């Protein structure tokens, strides 16, 4: 198998540079793929789909799919704080590709973006999305939203708003559930290898990534606690 194609692009810096909201929200969009097949997927493409296509073309990569870590507009488009955010709807106008979401967020994606099923494709925990010879495993990690999911691929874990290098996503928003967040962080991700590199959905820490070992050592949301204690501290 060839080397994995991987890019981490920061909104407001690498694309959507003239968008004040993109600069404020500091979202990461990821590109993953097989360079031999020249095929890639985008994870959480928002703000400026046309620029993301240009970045892929610069690398001689063709978009064959999208993965949404969750349905919020700063990740896949819609309306955020009263502001329209470009995302998968505008991306589909350029090139229609499958949009892989967890089934728990499917209806939220449909309503929030206006993109129907298909091309939105619902998935369950453990499903694999294939890009060329590259396999991307979807891990259902509810809490921030009912259908939040992480993407495990080639020694990396893309965590969306489930897990940041410091802290975790909010659990006081529509569709959030602090008890499920506890189970996702303390149980569902517990079996993952320490050497995985964690790539979060936002640039909220000095680093853009860290090993899961380092995140476990420093991030208090992963410190061993009972459910009751965790909910008292973080819910």
BAMARSE-28670 format. One line per field, with one value per atom (N, C-alpha, C, O): residue number from 1; z, y, x. Coordinates in Angstrom, 3 decimals. Example, Ala and Ser with C-alpha at 12.3 -4.5 7.8 and 13.67 -1.06 7.14 Angstrom:
REM BAMARSE-28670
seq 1,1,1,1,2,2,2,2
zz 7.800,7.800,7.800,8.465,7.080,7.140,7.870,8.039
yy -5.690,-4.500,-3.300,-3.319,-2.250,-1.060,0.030,1.138
xx 13.190,12.300,13.200,14.236,12.850,13.670,12.900,13.409
END
This chain:
REM BAMARSE-28670
seq 1,1,1,1,2,2,2,2,3,3,3,3,4,4,4,4,5,5,5,5,6,6,6,6,7,7,7,7,8,8,8,8,9,9,9,9,10,10,10,10,11,11,11,11,12,12,12,12,13,13,13,13,14,14,14,14,15,15,15,15,16,16,16,16,17,17,17,17,18,18,18,18,19,19,19,19,20,20,20,20,21,21,21,21,22,22,22,22,23,23,23,23,24,24,24,24,25,25,25,25,26,26,26,26,27,27,27,27,28,28,28,28,29,29,29,29,30,30,30,30,31,31,31,31,32,32,32,32,33,33,33,33,34,34,34,34,35,35,35,35,36,36,36,36,37,37,37,37,38,38,38,38,39,39,39,39,40,40,40,40,41,41,41,41,42,42,42,42,43,43,43,43,44,44,44,44,45,45,45,45,46,46,46,46,47,47,47,47,48,48,48,48,49,49,49,49,50,50,50,50,51,51,51,51,52,52,52,52,53,53,53,53,54,54,54,54,55,55,55,55,56,56,56,56,57,57,57,57,58,58,58,58,59,59,59,59,60,60,60,60,61,61,61,61,62,62,62,62,63,63,63,63,64,64,64,64,65,65,65,65,66,66,66,66,67,67,67,67,68,68,68,68,69,69,69,69,70,70,70,70,71,71,71,71,72,72,72,72,73,73,73,73,74,74,74,74,75,75,75,75,76,76,76,76,77,77,77,77,78,78,78,78,79,79,79,79,80,80,80,80,81,81,81,81,82,82,82,82,83,83,83,83,84,84,84,84,85,85,85,85,86,86,86,86,87,87,87,87,88,88,88,88,89,89,89,89,90,90,90,90,91,91,91,91,92,92,92,92,93,93,93,93,94,94,94,94,95,95,95,95,96,96,96,96,97,97,97,97,98,98,98,98,99,99,99,99,100,100,100,100,101,101,101,101,102,102,102,102,103,103,103,103,104,104,104,104,105,105,105,105,106,106,106,106,107,107,107,107,108,108,108,108,109,109,109,109,110,110,110,110,111,111,111,111,112,112,112,112,113,113,113,113,114,114,114,114,115,115,115,115,116,116,116,116,117,117,117,117,118,118,118,118,119,119,119,119,120,120,120,120,121,121,121,121,122,122,122,122,123,123,123,123,124,124,124,124,125,125,125,125,126,126,126,126,127,127,127,127,128,128,128,128,129,129,129,129,130,130,130,130,131,131,131,131,132,132,132,132,133,133,133,133,134,134,134,134,135,135,135,135,136,136,136,136,137,137,137,137,138,138,138,138,139,139,139,139,140,140,140,140,141,141,141,141,142,142,142,142,143,143,143,143,144,144,144,144,145,145,145,145,146,146,146,146,147,147,147,147,148,148,148,148,149,149,149,149,150,150,150,150,151,151,151,151,152,152,152,152,153,153,153,153,154,154,154,154,155,155,155,155,156,156,156,156,157,157,157,157,158,158,158,158,159,159,159,159,160,160,160,160,161,161,161,161,162,162,162,162,163,163,163,163,164,164,164,164,165,165,165,165,166,166,166,166,167,167,167,167,168,168,168,168,169,169,169,169,170,170,170,170,171,171,171,171,172,172,172,172,173,173,173,173,174,174,174,174,175,175,175,175,176,176,176,176,177,177,177,177,178,178,178,178,179,179,179,179,180,180,180,180,181,181,181,181,182,182,182,182,183,183,183,183,184,184,184,184,185,185,185,185,186,186,186,186,187,187,187,187,188,188,188,188,189,189,189,189,190,190,190,190,191,191,191,191,192,192,192,192,193,193,193,193,194,194,194,194,195,195,195,195,196,196,196,196,197,197,197,197,198,198,198,198,199,199,199,199,200,200,200,200,201,201,201,201,202,202,202,202,203,203,203,203,204,204,204,204,205,205,205,205,206,206,206,206,207,207,207,207,208,208,208,208,209,209,209,209,210,210,210,210,211,211,211,211,212,212,212,212,213,213,213,213,214,214,214,214,215,215,215,215,216,216,216,216,217,217,217,217,218,218,218,218,219,219,219,219,220,220,220,220,221,221,221,221,222,222,222,222,223,223,223,223,224,224,224,224,225,225,225,225,226,226,226,226,227,227,227,227,228,228,228,228,229,229,229,229,230,230,230,230,231,231,231,231,232,232,232,232,233,233,233,233,234,234,234,234,235,235,235,235
zz 0.000,0.000,0.000,0.633,-0.694,-0.790,0.480,1.388,0.531,1.619,1.596,0.539,2.771,2.873,2.534,3.014,1.706,1.468,2.657,3.013,3.271,4.463,4.491,4.354,4.670,4.829,5.956,6.120,6.722,7.778,7.427,7.441,7.112,6.672,7.684,8.133,8.043,9.058,8.392,7.555,8.769,8.210,8.633,9.771,7.699,7.965,7.741,7.711,7.582,7.313,5.994,5.129,5.847,4.645,3.583,2.401,3.984,3.072,3.788,5.000,3.038,3.606,4.346,5.437,3.733,4.419,4.611,5.468,3.827,3.956,4.769,4.778,5.444,6.201,7.689,8.286,8.282,9.688,10.606,11.602,10.280,11.113,11.063,12.080,9.880,9.741,10.581,11.208,10.592,11.399,12.886,13.661,13.280,14.693,15.174,16.283,14.356,14.782,14.742,15.477,13.898,13.873,13.657,14.366,12.662,12.319,11.479,10.673,11.673,10.779,9.783,10.157,8.528,7.525,7.154,7.003,7.010,6.696,5.325,4.909,4.639,3.382,3.569,4.033,3.206,3.373,2.101,1.500,1.689,0.487,0.098,0.839,-1.094,-1.677,-2.828,-3.855,-2.678,-3.733,-5.025,-6.095,-4.948,-6.166,-6.994,-8.224,-6.305,-6.997,-7.270,-8.024,-6.658,-6.790,-6.321,-6.904,-5.256,-4.703,-3.240,-2.500,-2.831,-1.452,-0.980,-1.781,0.344,0.971,1.792,2.242,1.976,2.872,4.148,4.094,5.273,6.566,7.064,7.288,7.236,7.750,6.861,7.304,5.616,4.728,4.895,4.545,5.415,5.598,5.183,5.019,5.018,4.755,3.290,2.748,2.636,1.286,0.471,0.209,0.061,-0.681,-1.942,-2.270,-2.660,-3.908,-3.647,-4.408,-2.577,-2.237,-1.851,-2.146,-1.195,-0.840,-2.089,-2.141,-3.095,-4.368,-4.992,-5.547,-4.905,-5.464,-4.740,-5.368,-3.428,-2.661,-3.059,-3.194,-3.246,-3.700,-5.103,-5.367,-5.991,-7.364,-7.396,-8.215,-6.513,-6.431,-6.121,-6.540,-5.384,-5.038,-6.007,-5.767,-7.100,-8.107,-7.496,-7.792,-6.636,-5.991,-6.411,-6.582,-6.572,-6.945,-5.747,-5.059,-5.499,-4.378,-4.715,-5.748,-3.814,-4.025,-2.856,-2.876,-1.851,-0.727,0.339,0.337,1.254,2.416,3.649,3.603,4.746,6.041,6.979,7.116,7.625,8.621,10.014,10.335,10.840,12.221,13.018,13.973,12.637,13.229,12.411,11.454,12.788,11.901,12.052,11.287,12.973,13.222,12.006,11.246,11.851,10.629,10.421,9.276,11.488,11.302,10.782,10.477,10.681,10.139,8.758,7.932,8.501,7.205,6.545,5.512,7.113,6.511,7.074,7.749,6.776,7.294,7.806,7.117,9.011,9.638,11.015,11.812,11.300,12.572,13.150,12.540,14.329,15.001,14.087,14.108,13.283,12.365,11.064,10.219,10.889,9.681,8.790,9.286,7.485,6.579,6.435,6.320,6.442,6.288,5.109,5.093,4.130,2.999,3.472,4.406,2.814,3.207,2.179,0.987,2.637,1.722,0.644,-0.448,0.917,-0.134,-1.315,-2.472,-1.010,-2.067,-2.718,-3.917,-1.914,-2.458,-3.474,-4.510,-3.174,-4.089,-5.422,-6.440,-5.423,-6.676,-7.583,-8.800,-6.990,-7.766,-8.192,-9.349,-7.243,-7.532,-6.515,-5.312,-6.980,-6.059,-5.694,-6.558,-4.399,-3.871,-2.628,-2.083,-2.172,-0.942,0.264,0.367,1.163,2.420,3.547,3.845,4.162,5.142,6.538,7.054,7.141,8.462,9.344,8.843,10.647,11.529,11.476,11.344,11.579,11.449,12.478,12.225,13.640,14.661,14.283,14.873,13.310,12.855,11.468,10.951,10.862,9.472,9.280,8.395,10.095,9.906,10.198,9.556,11.162,11.465,10.268,9.947,9.617,8.426,7.312,6.660,7.102,6.061,6.279,5.354,7.500,7.803,7.819,7.292,8.418,8.581,7.308,7.176,6.359,5.120,3.896,2.875,3.979,2.801,1.866,0.783,2.260,1.438,1.853,3.034,0.899,1.187,1.268,1.032,1.609,1.638,0.495,0.489,-0.472,-0.775,-1.386,-1.780,-1.463,-1.305,0.134,0.359,1.141,2.529,2.760,2.434,3.322,3.547,5.046,5.619,5.693,7.137,7.432,6.679,8.540,8.939,10.399,11.192,10.732,12.108,12.617,11.845,13.916,14.530,13.905,13.742,13.560,13.007,11.506,10.939,10.837,9.377,8.809,9.431,7.626,6.968,5.642,4.841,5.425,4.153,3.430,3.999,2.183,1.420,0.377,-0.362,0.333,-0.658,-1.334,-0.737,-2.572,-3.176,-2.323,-2.071,-1.878,-0.996,0.478,1.338,0.770,2.143,2.820,2.243,4.043,4.812,5.980,6.756,6.093,7.164,8.023,7.543,9.290,10.187,10.965,11.521,10.988,11.660,13.056,13.211,14.063,15.450,15.993,16.081,16.353,16.873,18.299,19.182,18.511,19.814,20.197,20.214,20.505,20.835,22.103,22.930,22.225,23.379,22.972,23.424,22.115,21.577,20.706,20.782,19.881,19.178,19.261,19.625,18.911,18.985,17.999,18.248,16.871,15.841,15.649,14.592,16.642,16.519,16.243,16.783,15.387,15.081,14.881,14.429,15.234,14.994,13.802,13.476,13.165,12.002,12.339,12.636,12.292,12.560,11.247,10.513,10.952,9.674,9.753,10.167,9.364,9.163,10.323,10.117,11.543,12.706,13.204,14.058,12.689,13.091,13.583,13.179,14.466,14.940,14.814,15.527,13.887,13.690,14.576,14.382,15.547,16.639,16.559,17.428,15.539,15.459,16.748,17.258,17.275,18.546,19.699,20.763,19.491,20.604,21.585,22.792,21.079,21.926,21.331,20.171,22.131,21.758,22.449,23.301,22.095,22.801,24.253,25.130,24.508,25.866,25.940,25.260,26.754,26.893,25.865,25.178,25.779,24.851,24.383,24.855,23.453,22.921,23.949,24.936,23.709,24.606,24.642,23.663,25.789,25.945,26.392,26.990,26.099,26.478,25.248,25.339,24.111,22.853,22.416,22.905,21.510,21.020,20.486,19.667,20.952,20.532,21.379,21.195,22.318,23.171,24.321,24.675,24.900,26.023,26.843,26.413,28.015,28.797,29.264,29.383,29.530,29.939,28.801,29.025,27.572,26.421,26.165,25.753,26.407,26.247,27.210,26.834,28.449,29.416,28.889,28.941,28.380,27.894,26.662,26.501,25.801,24.620,25.014,24.514,25.908,26.280,27.174,27.025,28.088,29.097,28.721,29.266,27.790,27.457,25.965,25.599,25.102,23.669,23.059,22.120,23.575,23.042,23.889,23.602,24.919,25.877,25.292,25.771,24.254,23.711,22.629,22.075,22.330,21.248,21.679,22.846,20.707,20.968,21.342,20.748,22.329,22.796,21.697,21.758,20.697,19.663,18.558,17.698,18.568,17.585,17.721,18.828,16.580,16.583,16.544,15.646,17.510,17.611,16.839,17.055,15.939,15.161,15.447,15.009,16.171,16.604,15.532,14.471,15.837,14.899,14.941,14.040,15.985,16.122,16.599,17.246,16.279,16.696,18.021,18.058,19.120,20.444,21.361,22.507,20.880,21.689,20.944,19.741,21.632,20.924,19.789,18.773,19.953,18.930,18.039,18.430,16.859,15.947,16.064,15.535,16.745,16.974,18.122,18.515,18.651,19.717,19.769,19.312,20.321,20.482,21.500,22.389,21.354,22.325,23.710,24.717,23.767,25.056,25.730,26.921,24.968,25.528,25.921,26.951,25.098,25.413,26.674,27.525,26.796,28.006,29.254,30.337,29.103,30.260,30.736,31.920,29.828,30.192,30.186,30.820,29.473,29.288,30.405,30.523,31.221,32.399,32.071,32.918,30.861,30.539,30.372,30.391,30.209,30.071,31.363,31.423,32.408,33.691,34.244,34.115,34.858,35.340,36.444,37.478,36.214,37.172,37.052,36.005,38.125,38.027,37.174,36.978,36.672,35.866,36.669,36.152,37.923,38.760,38.944,38.838,39.218,39.416,38.118,38.121,37.003,35.714,35.395,34.946,35.621,35.293,36.208,35.774,37.454,38.350,37.862,37.989,37.310,36.923,35.525,35.307,34.574,33.159,32.519,31.471,33.101,32.433,32.465,31.954
yy -1.199,0.000,1.245,1.264,2.260,3.501,4.313,3.963,5.387,6.337,6.926,7.056,7.277,7.894,9.369,10.079,9.822,11.256,11.859,11.404,12.886,13.495,14.982,15.388,15.786,17.226,17.720,17.254,18.669,19.347,20.834,21.510,21.329,22.716,23.496,23.030,24.687,25.519,26.602,27.354,26.676,27.705,29.087,29.293,30.032,31.387,31.594,32.731,30.508,30.606,29.922,30.527,28.657,27.898,27.999,27.775,28.328,28.540,29.452,29.648,30.004,30.958,32.088,32.489,32.594,33.576,34.924,35.704,35.210,36.478,36.350,37.266,35.229,34.942,35.126,34.345,36.161,36.468,35.351,35.044,34.742,33.653,32.442,31.786,32.149,31.027,31.268,30.342,32.500,32.816,32.675,32.198,33.090,33.032,31.601,31.258,30.766,29.409,28.453,27.465,28.727,27.944,26.445,25.595,26.151,24.753,24.154,24.842,22.875,22.111,21.340,20.750,21.351,20.413,19.488,19.928,18.207,17.219,16.601,16.413,16.292,15.551,14.260,14.279,13.140,11.827,11.030,11.085,10.284,9.507,8.631,8.459,8.087,7.179,7.921,8.161,8.292,9.063,8.274,8.874,6.936,6.141,6.199,6.243,6.198,6.284,7.727,7.984,8.670,10.102,10.397,11.228,9.706,9.875,10.274,9.795,11.162,11.642,11.937,12.168,11.924,12.420,13.650,13.804,14.513,15.654,15.367,14.899,15.643,15.510,16.899,17.728,17.148,18.419,19.611,20.517,19.622,20.754,21.870,21.691,22.991,24.130,25.415,25.460,26.459,27.836,28.135,29.122,27.296,27.663,26.407,26.109,25.657,24.422,24.608,23.745,25.709,25.904,25.934,25.355,26.605,26.643,25.263,24.932,24.459,23.103,22.256,21.454,22.428,21.745,22.179,21.355,23.457,23.952,23.357,23.022,23.229,22.634,21.172,20.714,20.442,19.056,18.980,18.140,19.847,19.838,20.141,19.587,21.011,21.336,20.091,19.979,19.155,17.904,16.770,15.619,17.092,16.108,15.022,13.836,15.462,14.549,14.884,16.050,13.833,13.977,13.648,12.653,14.476,14.237,13.111,13.141,12.098,10.985,10.824,9.922,11.671,11.557,12.587,13.271,12.683,13.560,12.736,11.876,13.006,12.439,13.594,14.527,13.524,14.526,13.939,12.900,14.598,14.121,14.396,13.678,15.440,15.726,16.817,17.331,17.170,17.971,19.478,20.208,19.986,21.428,22.198,21.721,23.405,24.186,24.556,24.671,24.746,25.104,23.932,24.090,22.767,21.592,21.187,20.700,21.385,20.935,21.971,21.683,23.159,24.198,24.245,23.324,25.346,25.588,27.005,27.948,27.162,28.479,28.424,27.542,29.367,29.414,30.816,31.782,30.928,32.226,33.248,34.433,32.767,33.646,33.926,34.659,33.356,33.586,32.347,31.233,32.518,31.364,30.883,31.682,29.571,28.955,27.995,27.076,28.203,27.280,25.937,25.869,24.877,23.550,22.512,22.694,21.410,20.287,20.607,20.044,21.496,21.835,22.503,22.158,23.463,24.152,23.220,23.310,22.330,21.363,20.447,20.121,20.029,19.155,19.840,19.168,21.158,21.880,21.817,21.964,21.598,21.459,20.002,19.717,19.098,17.671,16.875,16.986,16.084,15.288,14.008,13.207,13.835,12.663,12.197,12.961,10.969,10.512,11.326,11.700,11.586,12.275,11.278,10.962,10.790,9.721,10.309,11.039,9.979,10.495,9.325,8.254,9.529,8.527,8.659,9.760,7.535,7.529,8.444,8.969,8.638,9.499,10.957,11.715,11.369,12.761,12.939,14.056,11.847,11.922,12.975,13.823,12.935,13.879,15.301,16.235,15.487,16.820,17.376,18.559,16.517,16.938,17.328,18.357,16.498,16.783,18.135,18.943,18.383,19.615,20.823,21.885,20.655,21.789,22.261,23.439,21.343,21.695,21.671,22.271,20.986,20.822,19.735,19.572,18.977,17.873,16.599,16.252,15.898,14.752,13.458,13.439,12.390,11.049,10.222,10.004,9.746,10.167,11.572,12.106,12.174,11.600,11.408,10.819,11.902,11.604,10.112,9.549,9.467,8.018,7.754,8.103,7.146,6.883,5.658,4.684,5.726,4.630,4.267,5.056,3.050,2.573,2.534,2.652,2.368,2.257,1.105,-0.002,1.386,0.352,0.236,-0.499,0.936,0.891,1.417,2.239,0.933,1.319,2.004,1.493,3.159,3.865,3.634,3.869,3.176,2.859,3.933,4.337,4.388,5.369,4.783,4.743,4.331,3.589,2.369,1.561,2.228,1.112,1.503,0.702,2.730,3.243,2.946,3.175,2.436,2.150,3.120,3.296,3.745,4.695,4.111,3.898,3.854,3.253,4.352,5.257,4.248,5.229,4.719,3.625,5.524,5.158,6.104,7.312,5.556,6.344,6.801,5.976,8.108,8.665,9.746,10.927,9.367,10.361,11.133,10.697,12.279,13.151,14.591,15.282,15.060,16.414,16.514,17.495,15.498,15.284,13.791,12.987,13.441,12.031,11.174,9.992,11.773,11.013,11.398,11.131,12.017,12.343,11.077,10.010,11.215,10.077,10.533,11.646,9.636,9.846,8.979,7.994,9.362,8.636,8.109,8.881,6.788,6.149,5.677,4.906,6.150,5.803,5.950,6.993,4.928,4.989,5.651,6.556,5.198,5.707,7.049,7.662,7.521,8.810,8.623,7.693,9.527,9.555,10.986,11.880,11.195,12.504,12.565,11.798,13.471,13.395,14.417,14.423,15.287,16.270,17.069,17.571,17.182,17.889,16.929,17.340,15.643,14.702,14.933,15.012,15.039,15.168,16.191,16.085,17.178,18.112,17.689,16.800,18.306,17.998,18.413,17.804,19.451,19.898,20.070,20.933,19.262,19.362,18.532,17.686,18.799,18.073,19.014,20.146,18.538,19.354,19.631,18.908,20.678,21.074,20.014,19.306,19.923,18.972,19.676,19.056,20.979,21.749,22.292,23.286,21.652,22.097,21.114,19.984,21.518,20.577,19.295,19.339,18.166,16.878,16.382,15.255,17.215,16.809,15.938,15.953,15.176,14.303,14.088,13.342,14.720,14.587,13.165,12.775,12.384,10.996,10.182,9.352,10.428,9.746,10.219,9.429,11.501,11.998,11.278,10.887,11.105,10.352,8.958,8.510,8.264,6.904,6.881,5.973,7.884,7.938,8.118,7.412,9.061,9.370,8.296,7.959,7.771,6.866,5.386,4.549,5.065,3.653,3.394,2.529,4.149,3.828,4.043,3.338,5.002,5.261,4.625,4.801,3.895,3.383,2.334,2.167,1.616,0.531,0.982,0.163,2.267,2.747,2.814,3.046,2.605,2.560,3.931,4.941,3.955,5.196,5.924,7.144,5.202,5.811,6.498,7.157,6.355,7.080,8.580,9.106,9.262,10.719,11.307,10.997,12.151,12.767,14.080,14.948,14.209,15.432,15.950,15.339,17.061,17.541,18.361,18.643,18.740,19.510,20.997,21.722,21.472,22.898,23.100,22.226,24.239,24.624,25.381,26.610,24.610,25.189,25.050,25.499,24.440,24.194,24.695,24.948,24.846,25.293,24.357,24.811,23.051,22.078,21.806,22.060,21.296,20.908,19.426,18.979,18.662,17.240,16.778,17.471,15.604,15.004,13.528,13.109,12.731,11.316,11.159,11.992,10.088,9.804,9.607,9.931,9.084,8.947,10.310,10.454,11.303,12.639,13.267,13.934,13.054,13.619,12.973,13.655,11.660,10.977,11.458,11.504,11.813,12.247,13.642,13.947,14.501,15.902,16.363,17.364,15.641,16.116,15.569,14.358,16.468,16.054,15.333,14.608,15.512,14.793,13.298,12.503,12.907,11.496,10.892,9.689,11.716,11.184,10.228,10.471,9.143,8.117,8.678,9.134,8.639,9.122,8.270,7.677,8.214,7.607,8.500,9.680,7.932,8.728,9.889,10.998,9.638,10.692,11.839,13.007,11.510,12.560,13.311,14.537,12.579,13.230,14.209,15.325,13.804,14.668,15.893,16.971,15.741,16.893,17.919,19.124,17.447,18.337,18.929,20.119,18.092,18.512,18.706,19.346,18.184,18.265,19.692,19.970
xx 0.847,0.000,0.879,1.934,0.455,1.222,1.094,0.340,1.832,1.676,0.274,-0.343,-0.215,-1.537,-1.452,-0.568,-2.373,-2.504,-3.243,-4.330,-2.650,-3.255,-2.937,-1.783,-3.975,-3.803,-4.707,-5.834,-4.189,-4.947,-4.978,-3.950,-6.178,-6.316,-7.140,-8.187,-6.667,-7.313,-8.143,-7.644,-9.412,-10.292,-9.817,-9.393,-9.894,-9.438,-7.956,-7.485,-7.215,-5.775,-5.411,-4.778,-5.815,-5.479,-6.572,-6.308,-7.768,-8.891,-9.886,-9.794,-10.833,-11.804,-11.089,-11.495,-10.020,-9.184,-9.865,-9.452,-10.905,-11.602,-12.887,-13.709,-13.062,-14.283,-13.994,-13.253,-14.582,-14.324,-14.804,-14.149,-15.939,-16.461,-15.539,-15.309,-15.012,-14.084,-12.824,-12.310,-12.331,-11.157,-11.474,-10.644,-12.674,-13.048,-13.253,-12.842,-13.880,-14.227,-13.042,-13.025,-12.050,-10.806,-11.067,-10.528,-11.904,-12.180,-11.067,-10.441,-10.830,-9.977,-10.846,-11.859,-10.442,-10.944,-9.796,-8.656,-10.102,-9.074,-9.325,-10.468,-8.235,-8.295,-7.512,-6.372,-8.128,-7.527,-7.743,-8.816,-6.719,-6.920,-5.752,-4.784,-5.885,-4.899,-4.221,-4.854,-2.943,-2.282,-2.082,-1.981,-2.023,-1.893,-3.171,-3.125,-4.315,-5.596,-5.996,-6.935,-5.283,-5.602,-7.020,-7.716,-7.446,-8.787,-8.702,-7.842,-9.610,-9.593,-11.006,-11.912,-11.178,-12.396,-12.033,-10.898,-13.013,-12.880,-13.665,-14.803,-13.063,-13.725,-14.076,-13.194,-15.360,-15.897,-15.538,-14.833,-16.013,-15.734,-16.767,-17.933,-16.357,-17.264,-16.570,-15.351,-17.371,-16.962,-16.652,-17.150,-15.834,-15.382,-15.083,-13.917,-16.126,-15.889,-15.065,-14.250,-15.253,-14.507,-13.008,-12.232,-12.598,-11.173,-10.649,-9.501,-11.481,-11.059,-10.845,-9.913,-11.701,-11.487,-10.165,-9.438,-9.857,-8.597,-7.391,-6.386,-7.494,-6.397,-6.197,-5.063,-7.294,-7.176,-6.573,-5.712,-7.023,-6.509,-5.022,-4.289,-4.577,-3.149,-2.329,-1.177,-2.927,-2.254,-2.595,-2.231,-3.293,-3.691,-4.585,-4.441,-5.510,-6.441,-7.872,-8.230,-8.680,-10.083,-10.963,-10.734,-11.963,-12.864,-13.835,-14.504,-13.902,-14.829,-15.799,-16.636,-15.704,-16.627,-16.362,-15.338,-17.313,-17.222,-17.571,-18.450,-16.877,-17.251,-17.561,-16.770,-18.723,-19.095,-18.908,-19.486,-18.105,-17.976,-19.236,-19.533,-19.990,-21.293,-21.965,-21.385,-23.192,-24.031,-23.881,-24.513,-23.098,-23.058,-22.549,-21.706,-23.090,-22.861,-21.406,-20.969,-20.637,-19.235,-18.412,-17.231,-19.025,-18.342,-18.850,-18.077,-20.146,-20.677,-21.583,-22.187,-21.690,-22.503,-23.914,-24.373,-24.582,-25.931,-26.023,-25.633,-26.536,-26.645,-26.023,-26.341,-25.131,-24.416,-24.527,-24.070,-25.134,-25.276,-25.945,-25.612,-26.896,-27.607,-26.886,-27.400,-25.703,-24.906,-24.940,-24.773,-25.154,-25.087,-23.649,-22.719,-23.484,-22.159,-22.216,-23.035,-21.356,-21.279,-20.732,-19.933,-21.175,-20.717,-21.078,-20.829,-21.673,-21.880,-22.907,-22.834,-23.864,-24.838,-24.133,-24.376,-23.257,-22.519,-21.492,-21.228,-20.921,-19.966,-20.653,-20.074,-21.897,-22.637,-22.930,-23.096,-22.993,-23.221,-21.997,-22.113,-20.825,-19.591,-19.386,-19.077,-19.563,-19.395,-20.209,-19.973,-21.154,-21.965,-21.228,-20.870,-21.010,-20.322,-21.088,-21.885,-20.865,-21.518,-21.046,-19.878,-21.982,-21.678,-21.939,-23.090,-20.886,-20.973,-21.188,-20.341,-22.335,-22.685,-23.101,-23.442,-23.072,-23.662,-25.173,-25.706,-25.856,-27.307,-27.974,-29.058,-27.331,-27.906,-27.967,-28.737,-27.174,-27.165,-27.774,-27.824,-28.238,-28.696,-29.781,-29.665,-30.834,-31.940,-31.507,-31.988,-30.599,-30.075,-29.297,-29.403,-28.522,-27.777,-28.749,-28.575,-29.769,-30.760,-31.422,-31.512,-31.886,-32.607,-31.663,-31.996,-30.500,-29.596,-28.938,-28.609,-28.740,-28.038,-28.936,-28.601,-30.072,-30.925,-30.458,-31.020,-29.430,-28.925,-29.643,-29.653,-30.244,-31.086,-30.269,-29.062,-30.972,-30.378,-30.949,-32.160,-30.174,-28.808,-28.778,-29.815,-27.564,-26.221,-25.757,-24.699,-26.540,-26.177,-26.352,-27.397,-25.332,-25.326,-25.170,-24.138,-26.168,-26.057,-25.200,-25.202,-24.468,-23.576,-23.783,-24.296,-23.369,-23.351,-21.918,-20.967,-21.778,-20.457,-19.665,-20.179,-18.410,-17.544,-17.568,-16.759,-18.470,-18.484,-17.166,-16.494,-16.812,-15.565,-15.890,-16.673,-15.281,-15.359,-14.033,-12.967,-14.096,-12.893,-12.634,-13.532,-11.388,-10.945,-9.714,-8.638,-9.863,-8.761,-8.472,-9.366,-7.236,-6.874,-6.887,-6.521,-7.305,-7.303,-8.635,-9.698,-8.571,-9.779,-9.898,-8.959,-11.064,-11.347,-12.462,-13.576,-12.161,-13.143,-13.872,-13.252,-15.194,-16.033,-16.384,-16.926,-16.068,-16.360,-17.428,-17.207,-18.577,-19.677,-19.340,-19.108,-19.317,-18.965,-19.973,-19.626,-21.213,-22.231,-21.892,-21.092,-22.522,-22.295,-22.434,-23.348,-21.530,-21.642,-22.889,-23.629,-23.121,-24.395,-24.689,-23.831,-25.934,-26.320,-25.539,-25.305,-25.131,-24.429,-22.984,-22.412,-22.378,-20.956,-20.150,-20.441,-19.125,-18.278,-16.843,-16.577,-15.924,-14.500,-14.091,-14.754,-12.998,-12.493,-11.107,-10.195,-10.957,-9.667,-9.067,-9.685,-7.848,-7.241,-5.728,-5.224,-5.017,-3.566,-2.830,-2.022,-3.112,-2.407,-2.905,-2.265,-4.034,-4.592,-6.017,-6.715,-6.435,-7.812,-8.309,-7.853,-9.263,-9.873,-11.107,-12.050,-11.106,-12.075,-13.200,-14.071,-13.213,-14.283,-14.380,-13.379,-15.615,-15.811,-16.061,-16.525,-15.753,-15.843,-14.705,-14.931,-13.498,-12.317,-11.366,-10.970,-11.005,-9.954,-8.661,-8.676,-7.562,-6.318,-6.432,-5.819,-7.216,-7.544,-9.052,-9.607,-9.726,-11.163,-11.917,-11.346,-13.217,-14.079,-15.182,-15.287,-16.000,-17.078,-18.162,-18.298,-18.924,-20.006,-21.107,-21.343,-21.771,-22.872,-24.148,-25.027,-24.250,-25.440,-26.160,-26.880,-25.971,-26.553,-27.647,-27.679,-28.541,-29.559,-28.928,-28.011,-29.423,-28.890,-27.730,-27.269,-27.245,-26.129,-26.620,-27.799,-25.687,-26.008,-24.740,-23.861,-24.619,-23.387,-23.107,-21.945,-24.149,-23.918,-23.307,-22.426,-23.785,-23.203,-21.774,-20.925,-21.504,-20.130,-19.194,-18.089,-19.637,-18.826,-18.524,-17.379,-19.547,-19.331,-18.419,-17.603,-18.565,-17.697,-16.242,-15.365,-15.985,-14.609,-13.991,-12.817,-14.772,-14.229,-14.343,-13.624,-15.247,-15.479,-15.251,-14.455,-15.953,-15.906,-14.527,-14.155,-13.763,-12.425,-11.322,-10.138,-11.707,-10.724,-9.798,-8.676,-10.250,-9.440,-8.464,-7.730,-8.450,-7.596,-6.139,-5.826,-5.257,-3.819,-3.281,-3.657,-2.400,-1.778,-1.021,-0.872,-0.543,0.298,-0.497,0.088,-1.809,-2.604,-2.380,-2.266,-2.320,-2.227,-3.630,-4.413,-3.945,-5.261,-5.266,-4.421,-6.229,-6.420,-7.832,-8.807,-7.957,-9.268,-9.978,-9.422,-11.230,-12.022,-11.773,-12.195,-11.084,-10.789,-9.354,-8.777,-8.795,-7.445,-7.562,-7.503,-7.731,-7.957,-6.741,-6.782,-5.672,-4.478,-3.262,-3.341,-2.126,-0.922,-0.513,0.012,-0.751,-0.397,-1.601,-2.740,-1.349,-2.429,-2.758,-3.775,-1.920,-2.177,-1.289,-0.351,-1.598,-0.791,-1.114,-2.178,-0.212,-0.518,-1.641,-1.818,-2.385,-3.435,-2.826,-3.456,-1.619,-0.929,-0.772,-1.051,-0.328,-0.141,-1.468,-1.562,-2.497,-3.809,-4.364,-4.936,-4.197,-4.672,-3.950,-4.533,-2.697,-1.922,-2.297,-2.153,-2.776,-2.984,-4.430,-4.764,-5.298,-6.664,-7.548,-7.733,-8.090,-8.835,-10.139,-10.661,-10.681,-11.917,-11.660,-12.600,-10.388,-10.038,-9.511,-9.258,-9.340,-8.887,-9.934,-11.134,-9.481,-10.402,-11.291,-10.802,-12.591,-13.581,-14.834,-15.094,-15.607,-16.927,-17.814,-17.522,-18.893,-19.822,-20.381,-20.520,-20.698,-21.274,-20.287,-20.663,-19.027,-18.025,-17.768,-17.655,-17.674,-17.418,-18.528,-18.264,-19.768,-20.901,-20.949,-21.356,-20.543,-20.490,-19.467,-19.686,-18.362,-17.282,-17.517,-17.287,-17.977,-17.956,-19.328,-19.416,-20.385,-21.690,-22.203,-23.287
END
